[in-house]
Amino acid sequence: MVFFRDDDEQREFGGEGPGDIQRRSAEGRVVPLLPLRDIVVFPHMVVPLFVGRTKSIQALEDAMSGSRELMLSAQRQAGQEEPTAEDIYPFGTLGSIIQLLRLPDGTVKVLVEGRCRARIASFESNEPYFSVRVDEMPDHEVHLPESEALVRTIHGSFEAYVKLNKKVPPELLNTITAISEPGKLADTIVAHLNLKLEERQSLLEIRSPLERLEGVYSRMQAEIEVLEVERKIRGRVKKQMERSQKEYYLNEQMRAIQKELGDRDEFKNELSELDEQLKAKKMPDDARERVEKEIKKLKMMSPMSAEATVVRNYIDWMLALPWQSCKAELEDLDKSEGILNADHYGLDKPKERILEFLAVQTLVKKMKGPILCLAGPPGVGKTSLGKSIARATGRDFVRISLGGVRDEAEIRGHRRTYIGALPGKVIQSLKRAGSSNPVFLFDEVDKMSMDFRGDPSAALLEVLDPEQNHTFNDHYLDVDYDLSRVMFICTANVLSEIPRPLQDRMEVIQIPGYIESEKLEIAKRHLVSKVRESNGLDEGQIEFTDAAILEIIRYYSRESGVRNLERELASIARKVAREVVSGGESYKPRKVTPKLVKKYLGVHRYRFGKTESEDRIGVTTGLAYTEVGGELLQTEVSVSAGQGKLQITGRLGEVMQESAGAAMSYIRSRAKQLGLTRDFYTKVDLHIHVPEGGTPKDGPSAGITLATTIASALTRVPVRSNVAMTGEITLRGRVLPIGGLKEKLIAAHRGGVDTVVIPRENEKDLKDLPAVIKKNIKIVLVDHMDEVLAHALAVVDPESFLKHGIHDLDEIYEVPHATVSAPTDVAHPAGVN
């Protein structure tokens, strides 16, 4: 409690009045210092203090034995138990002790009175307490019209303040209005304002009474504004509570009346529940009006009518959707990156794109959700990456498989005129997610088809367009739904199967196949533990060595992803699980080595480390890009006496057949350089065959492979077995760029090829290659077919061949003439690009 006294009252207690202090203001004298915590004492203020520190108690005792004067200054940090001179504000109040009372616990209660402002000139001693030399700073009252106006304004504002603040007693208003001196008025009012310690100290240090009064006035006005807002809030809450209590009371009365009357109309209860749900639901105004209209219609219907069931189902769907319910998103980039790295090894580009999205979202609180398309071969983790993205962003996850979907209503829903109509899968999935900002995965978007019922890919155009999906209109709901907060992710194996308008709306991120070292890391970090857990084994029962995993990768699974690798690991785990059950206590922990892999999985299914054992005539290794990744593709040509017929077999597509024709035209144009007669093609028949005849193959990238094979067969010069190639050929022999280079080079590395010939225009695509491929494969960049032949044919001097061609075949062979023979086994491609 704070008290204030006038000058006469001060003299009654034996102290000095302001006049006495003014006479001594020029004299600096030494007095005890009492450091204060969390309080600032102003002149004319009487305040009780509880003192417990030893130094402070000794300072009080010394003051009581003398003139009872002491310096009252606040500490900068209240928690400082042993403050130093730097920890105490230099400006304070010179005060006197009115009364001192010792308490049983050793502390002291003292009643002090502030006399006048003072400044600490110097610290004289620190022991046994602080004694300081102080300079008094009395107020110099100036009677001006401005001060009179300010005093009157303060009086009026304080009256408003007292009315708003119930903690200030109304009797204080009379005391304040009786004070006319600006300095004393400011010091008296400041004690009753809710100010921080620093603000009180800054007011204490203002020498000018008018400036101090203006500072108090500005702070009091701020307090009045806060108190008015608090009063409005209290009034609003009170009215709301009164209305809620009234409604509750009337509802309880209604229930009691219905119970007495025996009215148990369930239909009416359901309608009232729907009304309550609608009031509590956050939804757009147009959707709310639509639901209110349907509820009003439902109230006029018979509950047994078929139309009532349709209307009721519609209302239930509208109330179940998360219109404006968003889940809080994770904004910690380090934590999100940790989740992505823990779930997936590699895949740097998709991870980087997700972290970029989270960073932008942190800066822009409302942004359109990205629409990503993860394209790559099966088994590389596209679908599981979608789940990981949901975890990393803190969103819910929903997935729709579009494989085989051919009805446009699967996306947009059916109109309510049909019996059993439902919303489309987009709206259904949002209801299942329970939030309007989930991660939404459209799986296998390239597997959609169309028929007489419509084209679902066309319906997806609106869903996946950031400029349109904020007003997505489902046929069943028939109101706009905002999909702009949804993060859409699509997955596909073959981009060419996705319609171009749909591709244009997506940000495509290519996910290539894994190389051998990446597969090994994925198996060690994820697959082994997953397989062990799914088969009921623990680490002490089965352990895979690195050599065993590499054995499976090289000889039992040839793929871009890791799905078959996981399948083979699970096969071994099942066999070990059987041994564990059969062996009982006698079972010994199994360490799977390459030898045990052969025992469990049988003979090798694939060759590894070489393509052909020797250079062959008319046999060339090409590179193909299929929906399951890159593959090696052998091409054969046989020459026989005939009349210039060109036979093509191996289930080649139209584009690939045209490439064979272009390759043959190039060979005819270079007959002289290749040592052939001008009319050689009229005397021989050529048969071009690409093995794996049951698999369709197409695309222009086999052009240089076909030309090299034809040239080898006609000139009888073998093709180097360690060389693979890919590129499109023109009639003039130019080599044009191709697609899927990274996947093709991964396949070449997997197949043991050490030299790959590619178009020079594809040089830009080499920057994304893993370092291990660049290190182990020699990449030859070419512009013309002549360069391809120089590097692919087994000639002694490629540069001489480029300049002079073939003139004496016997002089340029590295090996004796080979015969055309069938190539060794290669992997089954699913199509050539």
C-alpha angles and dihedrals in degrees: 000000000000123000132191129205136187127235096267092053089050092056091050088061091053097256132123127268125230090266091057091048091050091054089055097040093101092054116086109209137178118249135163116270122226110196110214127211121214094346138087117202116213128198115276089025121126111197135166116232131193111217123194108154116101095229092050093049091051090049090054093048092050091048091050091053091053134029093325089238121137140162116249111203129161124238118240091224116035093201093061106111096186106032122193128211091270091054094061126078110244093221119070144129127283105224144167134229114249099177137357126198126184114217126212093249092061096258125118130229111207131182110213133183126210112231108177143330117280140177126218106242095184144339108250098186141350100204136106081356139338113285116184139185108234136196115211118227108195122189118258105215115214119191106212132147088248092057091047091052092048092050091052091048091051091050091054094046093048090053089056090045092053091051092053098040111065091187092071112079113237091228089069090068091070091052093050095047089053092060114089102167109098095216096049091043092054093047092049097049097044092067090064097049123096098241135150121249093254092053092050091048092050090053091048091054094055107104099191112082092210094051090047091050091050090051091051090048094053092048092046090052090052089051091049091053091051091048091050091053090049090050091051091049092049091049093049093048091047092052091047092050091048091051092047091049090049093050091046091050093049092046091051090050090050091051091049091051092048090049091052091047092047092236106157100161103165092191092060090048090052091051091051090049090052090052090051092048091050092051091051095044120097108218140138118282095247092052091047092051090050093052092046089052092050092048090051089050091048092054090060094051132086109254090227096056121107092231090057090058091052092049092046092052090050092051091048091053093048092050094045096056120098095236098167101002110119127178117233109257129224111252099176103107094191092053092046091050090049091054093050093048092046093052100042136027116220118347090127097167097056091044092050091050092051093049089049089053092051092048093052091045090055090056097038108044094198118037137150114267115250121248109217130181116203106203123186146105122300119280099028094112105261097141095040089049088060090057090047091052090054090053093046093051096040092238132132117261128226128172133200120189110215095185107130095001108146105157121091089210089068086073103031101028130227127291116255092247089079121083111251093012117173136180119266124271092264093061092039091054092049090054089050091049093052094214135076096227106056129142102260117202120198100195122205094003089171092061096069120116136187138225139160090306093068143269114288091195089063090052089053091060091080094041094053098041111098090203093056111026094081085076100039109164117206114201092228098048094038090199129096118267122197111234095165093103093054118101105222121202123181127192127205140166099204119031093195089067091062114087113252096239089055092047089052091062095053134073102230118216113187115218107195126200121278124258122227097267091050092050090051092053093046091051093049095045102038119359101054094051091044093050092044092052095045091053097047096250130132133209092266093059103048135017129178119212120216090246091055093051091049089050090057093045094050104037108021106036128039108178143115095242133040102251095106090042090057090047092054092046089052090050091057091044091054091052091049090047089056090051090050092053094042096045096047112180092351092065114117123207111271121228106194112221131173088267092056090046089060090048094051101036101031128222122356114279098198138031119239134196102026140050103197128008093221142008111278136195115243095007120108132174113230131183122236132190114215135171088265093052134266123342140184112245123192120212123199133193127186125193123211136166111274147110103290101283119160113207120188122193137164099085094282121180126238095262092051092049089052089051089055090053091049090049091051091050090052091051090051090051090053097043094120093051091048092051094250129135117253092246098040092122092063092061103046139053119219124209115195115194133176110196124234089061093182091065119078115234130188143152139093099259094089092066099104090040091057092045092050092049093049092048091050093049094048097044094037089230113140122238116237109258094213094058126089127178147187132185144112119259130212128205089260092052098254115151113226128200123267138198134247093041096151093052091046093052090048088054090049091052091047090051096050098251112153101187126047126183114210137166114275091232088066091063089101090063093060095078092077094053118115113254093240091062093049089050098048102036127063107218116206117199116207137180100187139038091240089066090050092055091047091056098036104043117077096246125148098226114030092181092054089049090053092052104036108016123212116325105147110026094191091061098055105045116111090195133025117276108289126207126238110261137165116275124246120263118294134185120279109258120205095211142330126249 
